[in-house]
Amino acid sequence: MPRAAMPFAVEVPDEELDNWQRCEIKKGLEEMRTGKLVDHADVVNHWSARK
């Protein structure tokens, strides 16, 4: 039976990149919990009103 191949390369991120991504996710979650993030709908409404 022939082996199937993916049409793209699969790479495992290095440890430094993985740590950075995890840190950024944690920061984003903390910002969300403390209300520092702006809701997407508010951004859309703001920019739509500028026309």
C-alpha positions in Angstrom: 0.0 0.0 0.0 1.5 3.4 -0.9 2.2 5.9 1.8 0.2 9.1 1.9 2.1 12.4 2.1 1.0 15.8 3.3 1.2 18.6 0.7 3.1 20.7 3.2 6.0 20.4 5.6 5.2 19.7 9.2 7.6 21.4 11.6 7.8 21.4 15.3 8.5 24.9 16.7 11.7 25.3 18.7 11.5 25.7 22.4 12.1 29.5 22.4 9.2 30.1 19.9 6.9 27.7 21.8 7.7 29.5 25.1 7.1 32.9 23.5 3.7 31.8 22.0 2.6 30.4 25.4 3.6 33.7 27.1 1.7 35.8 24.6 -1.4 33.6 25.0 -1.2 34.0 28.8 -0.9 37.8 28.5 -3.9 38.0 26.1 -6.0 35.9 28.5 -5.1 38.1 31.4 -5.9 41.2 29.4 -9.3 39.7 28.5 -10.0 38.8 32.2 -9.2 42.4 33.3 -11.2 44.1 30.6 -8.3 45.6 28.7 -9.3 44.2 25.4 -11.6 45.9 23.0 -14.5 43.9 21.6 -14.3 43.3 17.9 -17.9 44.7 17.3 -16.8 48.0 19.0 -13.9 48.3 16.6 -16.1 47.6 13.6 -18.7 50.1 14.8 -16.0 52.7 15.4 -14.5 52.4 11.9 -17.9 52.1 10.2 -19.0 55.4 11.8 -16.0 57.3 10.3 -17.2 57.0 6.7 
